[in-house]
Amino acid sequence: MMNDLLRRARQRWPTATAVDSVTGSMSYAALEARACALAAGLAARGVGTGDRVLLAASNSPDAVAAMHAIWRIGAVLSWIHPSTPERKRERLAARLAARAVLIDTDLPGLAHAGDTGYAQRSADDLAAILFTSGSEGEPKGVMLQHGAMRAALDAIQSYLGYRSDDVVGTALPLSFDYGLYQLLLAANVGASASLLPELALLGKAESALRAATVLPLMPSIVALLRAANVRAWPGLRLITSTGAALAPAQIDWLLTHFPNATLYSMYGLTECKRISYLPPEWLARKPGSIGVAIPGTRVDIVDEGGASCPAGAIGELIVKGPTLMAGYWNDPPATARALRLQGGERALFTGDRAYRDGDGHLYFVGRSDDIIKSRGMKVAPKEVEAALLEIDGVIAAAVIGIDDAMQGQAIAAYVELAPGASLPVAVLRRQCAARLEAPLVPKYLHIVAALPRTPNGKIDKAALR
């Protein structure tokens, strides 16, 4: 279970570097000792088994120790981005009925003498409540059990194959489940997690990045790398990407600029951690595919009646297997919509529109609530965005639908260019027309200095509306 992860790592690799950052490094033995002291501090504050702890901390060794301390005493981790405004943090803590709220400045003084020992946890016990970023309203609290997190960790490791000599360049927020799992994957094999500044500060992070052998990315980070014209560095053997599907143009850029690294393009949701991955040997043969189900997980594409769709038909992507969430915290209606019986088995109805080809490979189309209905047609923003990203000079794109008296919804595109690139709107429109059917060419094209992004680094389309 998650509470045993650090103990096992310390037993096998006590002197290996567990975490490294600009503020210092810790071996697995030192990390466990620090987690033990922080656990004693939490216990002194009255935190015990099953209590929720809200952690609003940045990428630091102390924050990693705090995560393990929470699990050590059998409490439930809820890690949020450190930039979360205080009023929102207070609302989330109230929703959780959190026993403790920890921010970065709390951690140095939290350590306490003594040893709480390791609480016994079962697969069905709650390990974490992770908040989704949500495009509207308050985020949902995704409840993850120890068994589900362990199953996800084992499945991901089975195909990525992290090694004990790896240095994982973790520039993702640790509050984001993709960033959080880098810590778990590293501890699982005795690798080192190199905690880097979030890649918006790329200039400060690039020298540290060059020591990485594993680099986890997502599409918005690829845009930042392209903008900085980052080149390959020795030793990088593995690139992973998830959070959203990579566009074919982004895959081509990564393969060109990092020719010695193996690229895994993956897709998932916080509600089940990981859905699919595209084996590297299929990158060229299946451009745009999000791959096949991860080991131990089954996926299907179903129509509105719940029947399986034939190859090529678009429907809703559903997931079955041991990685599914327990539900949304204190939200039975949302839980009932997402988790339903299908074929007598519990399934996660993702709300994602997708299809599969004749070989069974999956293709993401868009969110059910993200489809643009323009001129009587259903338009997937992802298709338009992928075309925009093929245009030289374009490093990021976001497409939304806006109300239009003539078209119902008009397609509006917001484009971010590489530094120094010059691309007039008229040229951009011609390039779109060369790549898309006329009804898919955006009616409105906007070139912006920078697209808005959520704390997790995803493009924030809600901010464009």
Disulfide bonds with the S-S distance in Angstrom:
none
